């Protein structure tokens, strides 16, 4: 996959991730290009976005609301974590399905 397609797909996944503002900034494009340059697989980035969103959704009902995520770089630590994880794709499919069922459509 070429860099422009990779960056486009990362940014689209980020934009659609629950908890994000839905806006893409120049810094987000640069961060996505850096991920491409490092050879981070697209599926790793997508899985990290889902994992972080799922974690944010599991909160006590009386907890203060979390702020909106305004930068793709917010997910950097989770991307690094997913690179090290030894779980199969079915785990992330499960998280996607669970998150999809609990999140209103944009």
N, C-alpha and C positions, 0 to 999 in steps of 0.2 A: 504494500500500500504506500502510496506517495505521501509526503509530509502534509500537503494541503488537505487531502482526504482524511488523514488521521486527525489533524487538528480540528477539522470541521466536525467529525464524529465525536471527538472528546468534548468539544464545546456544546454540541447538541445534547449529549448525555448529561453534562453539567447543568445546562439550562433547564432540563426537564426533571432534575433531581429534586424531590421534595425537600423543602427547607431553604432552597436557594431563591434569590430574587428574580431569577429568570433572565437577568441581563448579563451580557458578555462584554468584558472590558479588554483593553489592549494588553494589560498584564496577564489576563487569562489566556489570551492567544500566545503570548510569549512562553508562559508556563507549559502549555500544551505542546508547543514546539520543542521545548527542552525535554519533555517526556519522550517525544519521538526521537530526538537526538540520542537519548540514553538507551533507546531500544525497549522502553517499557511497553509491553503488549497492550493493545486496546482493551482486551478483555480484563486485564488487571485493573486498568483505570475504571472501567465500568463497574467491576465488582467492588472496588473501593468506594465508589459513590453510593452504591446500594448498601454496603455494610455500614457506612457512616450514617446514612439516612435511617436505616433500621435501628441503629443504636439511639439516635436522637428521638425516635418515635416511642421508645420504651421508657416512659417517664410516669411517675405518679400523677394521678389526675389533678392533685392540688399543687403540683410544682409550678413555679413561675415559667411562663413561656420562654422558649429560647429565641434568640435574635435570628434574623435572616442571615444566611451565609452569603457573603458578597464577593467571594474570591475563590477561584478554583484552587489556589494554593492552600486553602483551609484543609483540603483533603490530602495534602502531601504526606503527613504521618501515616494515614490509613493506606495510601498507595504503597508506602514502604512496608507496612505490615502485611498487606495482601501479597506482596512479592515473596515474603517469607513463609506464608501459610502453606500448610500441607493438607488442604481440603479439596474435595472434588467439586466439579461444576454444579452438581446437584444441590449443594449447600447454598450457593448463590441463586440458583433457580428458586429454591424454597424462599429465600429472603425477598426476592423480586415479587413472587406471587403474594407473599404475606403483606408486603409494603403496598403493592398495587391494590389489594382488597381494602386496605385501611386508609388510603390517601385519596381525597377527592381529585378529580381530573382538573387539569389546568385549561 
